[in-house]
């Protein structure tokens, strides 16, 4: 499947009514989920135009999440690298430490409006699970988080946080025991408990309306950043850089800039041990279109169409698919997608920590590492905005392990 | 005429209901599948649903998930499954075979290539679990052109409007998922199945098969009293899984269960 390239000369209004971004997206689920998805779609469209709902969402983002998050000019790091001036959108300063909460606050309000009493979620690194357990605790909703057994091992701290918040964390032993299997299991739960349960998907994947809905809740990142950059620098940034696993922080930053053709948009996938080794999580760079988890998008699959195991130092990027809107933006040429290895991501991690006193998440470190390549190729009057999607506290054990340090 | 239509016409003439076993191709290994298909036909089944293994079977419960995993350990791909059907057809030209699986292996092979290969292998129907009618506009006509009926699911929460749409698109039979949940769940509710089938029949004349939650001969007999066909899957795969170390007993235990379902179903329908 290839997209029919159509230049972006008209207002951007995707997806269509059935959730399609060109050939991507859509609703690929078993019949039992069709009605709940339709109900969700109706509720989402209704409340996104409901001023009372939007006011409550806005108040929660301001007073509970701590928005707006600042844009920070990383002067010392910029000087060190030479070239473009680098700015960071500080999503790491949000409550719970990452961009994930922007979406869970929104979906939880929607769940409440729809009268659902039980929340389920899938999680990889645990950030989305924590952000979901957080809003569920606040609203007094029952919360079950599905997490691959492998991820539970490497993210013990987040598992404990979710439990403290009152969530039940279910270890998923099927398949590769990672994020994709947790998503399968959450879908199985949802199909069994559709009447009282709201499924909060954590990224811009899944069946329609999730890719559009999660995007809309995350675009607060880009809307704020656009204004902040105009205010701080007097112009739009020349380039945006964000890491892409499922792609929610990237689309949240990119979306409000899609029609600003002068702004270059770069999504950074996880190259793991290197694209050439096959041990990576870079479907846009090295995969092909297919259907998984309710939508058509780029996937990592073998020659028979079986989904293959992915690898990344960062659990949050360790996913064989990617949001369908990114697949479309790639085919259209509106965004570029590149990849960064585990080793390069660690260099980005250390650089920001040592030069700016900010410890980034390993996911975000992929974006930082690519910026280290890109910034020196740009002029000093140009600006580069990186989405610092999360803080690195959760990754202390991973980084220490790699450096042979016992904590 | 399609083998599926012929089969349902014959059953209607003799006032019998179809017994449809589901096994995952390649489970516990690829050599097992074709002989088992013949043995099930000898035990009195009418149509065979053959599961195509997939790495991410999101509509299946743990039993069929593990069957898929065992089959994939032997690299049982969609192409292998089509080879198995072709092999089965050399000895059996009348029993309909329906493939049941997920869309991605078909996307990977290519819609036209799959439709052509399935048709020439002797596949009679394809039920693609994660392809609702809304997304079937490209594949369904290609399948029909190749003589393979697109088979669709109905669920307890399918609305009148959806039943109409799906009834108009489906061919061969409709597969009613008896409960909200995944395969192998244990709480099939006969009276709610009865109510829903009445609703479905207002909109379609296609035969209706009922699956999900049929565990034993008694349940099969009750469903046979309501529907045109009874699908049994996880109960058979449970037998495979429990006897992985005693391969020789798998076939006889599956046959015993199917024969018992057959006789209970025939007795309940003629009663």
Interface residues (C-beta under 8 A of the other chain):
Chain A: X1 X18 X26 X27 X28 X29 X30 X31 X32 X34 X35 X36 X174 X175 X180 X181 X183 X184 X187 X188 X191 X192 X193 X194 X195 X288 X289 X290 X291 X292 X293 X294 X296 X299 X301 X303 X304 X305 X306 X307 X308
Chain B: X53 X54 X55 X56 X57 X58 X59 X61 X62 X65 X69 X72 X75 X77 X78 X79 X102 X103 X104 X105 X106 X107 X108 X109 X129 X130 X131 X132 X134 X135 X152 X153 X154 X155 X156 X157 X158 X159 X162 X166 X177 X180 X181 X182 X185
